[in-house]
């Protein structure tokens, strides 16, 4: 299939301009030639030509608005399709890691890697709930933590300020 050069790309504005020029020329020609042959007055020729030109310019503006809106819908649709496709690839990668897993820790690391590399996230990690006095959440697997974020975390699954954000995730993990 032939590639369209970026300089000749059809944009809503280009399409509307071509439509307007062709429409005005066609309207002028379709008014002038029959009027000249029928020996109509100059005033009739002018009014009829201007009438056609206004109609074509108004429909060109409407055409521009409709194509622009449609193009925006197409772009949003492509972006949504890209996100869904990326999520499906991530899900598939996690399923493959699950099938190939021989030990739990390696499975958690592989899933974190898949979430970061395929899913496009900056960081993925798994924490284990400790049953100590502070109810600590200890990171056991991670991928993408180049800045040492996890070493600075002070997470707890207790019902205190530093633990409230992790409570929901730990509740889900327990069920």
N, C-alpha and C positions, 0 to 999 in steps of 0.2 A: 504494500500500500504506500502510496506517495506521501511523504511528509510535507506538511504545510509550513512554509517559511514563516518565521515569527513576524516578518515585516508585512506579509500579506494575510495575516490572521484576520478572520472575520470577527469583528466586534459588533456590539449593538449599534454603536455610533456609525461605523463604516456601512453596515447594512442599511441603516436609516438614511444616510446621505445618498447612497446609490439609489435607493428607492425614490427619494425626493427629487433628485436630478432627473432620473428617467421619467418619473411621473409628471414633473413640470414640463419637460420637453414634449412628452406625449400629449399632455393636455393642450399645450400651445399649438402643436401641430394639428391635433384633431379639431381645434377651434378655428385656427387660421385658414387652413386649406379649404374646408367646406364654405367658410364665410366669404373667402375671396372668390371662389367659384360662383357663389350665389349673389355676389355683389352686395354684401351687407355693409352697413356703415362702420366707420372706425370705432365709434362708441360701443357698438355691439361687440366688435372684436375685442376691445379692451376689457369690457366688463366680463365677458365670457372667459377670457384667458386668465384674468385675475381670480375669478371664481374657482376655476380649476386649480390654480396655483395654491390658493388658500386651503382647498380641500386636500390636496396632496401633502402640503406641509403639515397640516393638522394630523393627518393619518400617519405621516412619518414620525411625528412626535409620539403618537400613541404606539406605533410599532417599536420605537426605541424603548419606551417604558415597559412594554410587555416582554420584549426580548431580554432586557436587563433583569427584570424580575425572574424570568424563567432561568436565566443563566445563574442567578444567585441560588435558586432551588437546586439546580444541577450540582453546583459546587458544594452546597451543604449536604446533598445526597452522597456525593463522592467522599466527603470527609466522614460522614457517618458510616459508610460502607468500609472505609479504611479502619476506623476504630473497631467495628465489629469483627472484621477480618483479623486484626491484630489480637483481639481478645480470644478468638477461636484458635489462632496459632499458639497463643500462650496456654490455653486450656489443653490443646493437643500435646504440647511439649510437657506439661505437667503430668498428663496421662502416660506419656512415654517414660518419664522418669519413674512413675509409680510402678509400671510394668517391669522395668529393668532393675528396680531397687533390690538390694540384698541386705541393706542395713538401714535403720531408721535415720541416723544422723546424716548419712550420705543422701538419702531421699530428701530431707529437709534442705540441704545445701543445693541439690540439683533443682528443686522447685524454686528456691530463692533466685538462683542463677537464671532460670527460665523466665521468671517474672520480670527481672531487670533487663535481660538481653532481648527477649522476644516481646515482652509486654510494654517496654519503654519506660518503666519506672526507674527512678534514681536509686532506690534502696528497697530491699525486701529482707525481712528478718523474721525468725521464729524465736519466741521466748518460752521458757518453761517456768511454770509457777512453782516457786519454792514454798515449802511449808515451815519457814522459819518465823521468828518473832516479827520481822518486818514485812513478811509476805512478799518477798522480793520476786521480781520477774528477771530471770537470768537469760540473756541471749545465748542460744546454742548453735544457730546457723544464720548466716547472713550473706548477702551479695550486694556489692555497690557501695560499701561504707569506706570510701577513701579518706574522708575527713575525720574519722574517729568519732562519729556521732554516737554510736552505740556504747562506747566506753564512757561517754559523758552522761548517759542516761541514768536516771535514778528512778526506775519504775517499780511500782508495787501494785499488787492486786488487792490491797487493803482498802477500806473505805476512808481514805484520807486524801488530801489535796493531790499528792503525787501519784495516787492510784486510781483516781476516778476515770481517767481516760482509757485505761486498759481493762476495766471491769467488764465492759460489754463484750470485748473480744474474748476474754477468758471465760465468760459465761457461755458463749457460743461454743468454745472449744471443749468445755466440759460436757456438753450434751451430745 
